[in-house]
């Protein structure tokens, strides 16, 4: 299927426009980090380190008369007429702009010397964009073939109905100005236009932007797009987020907008870290949306029709009996015979053959970062009186922290109450009040957050624990400031929030439990 046809089917879903058309005179815009965050995307540090992303449009400046050296009035009149029709806003622009890039930038979206026009956007929402064939041809082999190839056509206007005007202007800005300025709402459209006209550096910048702004809220939708755009690295990053934070990803607003093939790949995924009942609910969520897209009433019968064989990828028999009885058994999407057979699967010694998979998903295997080389206990040391043990850490790759390993009592078995926290720049990202039982050994005891927390590379996070229980405990010694686990490198430093003695060299919080990246299938 042609990419343009493919994109025209999917574009309305992921790309939300604040207005149907953006006139040339209104393309100035400021996008701050808060607006990007609200849309599920964040500004990519690989594109710009600034707090804002500015998109500017060359202004139209009235021309001024330019006198000829000879003072010839006819020359003055002729020259003024030329300048009045098209201008860069600076009559002396060739001399004032010292580099080729600056002079090309003066031509961006400018009628001056333009020899081609693009009518960009869907019918009724178009924008006419002037351009210069030579500039476009030097940056894109597609434009070169279009204007100078053996089958080149001499057209004054070219219609581009499958591209968003802001995305097309982003492409032209890169070709004219060597600048890449991306926005959350149009980055997918920009990726499409970069691939359509074979501009790989711009496409790579779009992928980097999407990777750095990837969260559970947009992972499924970006997975759907990355499959269509054939971006295996972005797909791998999406799967890492979906696997680790499956429950959040399945409940995201964008999940019902994915295509059927992406839905099937999600439902078939072996490493999803969630209960099967959440997958069943997500499938119903998607089926209801698909019924509305097909102008069908979202009844159980129609939901089953639109799901097709995808329904049999949900491992309903791996739910527990209570989950099945209160959920799928009463939903109405299963036939009476299927419902009876699954109940017999739970209760009978002779189990019927089912059309649904009966083997539970493997899920993700957590990894553990040990930051001490040994542990010890001493009389009158490592006491707990409501004080905080805390350590800072950073990683070089995205991970998902599941919980902490803690030391327990050094004076016999004891129960502990503990409050664990994870912060970034003083802001609490996750916390949990929980308990664990210490058997009096020097083993670590794992405590968990309710959901995995996404940790971005090259930023410091603060892990804290406040324990209440057996007053004396083991503590770590010979701490390491750098630890490598698999392909992830951890760095540790002392935290100012630690008021009970924990630091890099010794103390509590000996382990970080996490889900980490795997080797991509295309690299195996």
Order of alpha helices (4+ residues) and beta strands (2+ residues): alpha-beta-alpha-beta-alpha-alpha-alpha-beta-beta-alpha-alpha-beta-alpha-alpha-alpha-alpha-alpha-alpha-alpha-alpha-alpha-alpha-alpha-alpha-beta-beta-beta-beta-beta-beta-beta-beta-beta-beta-beta-beta
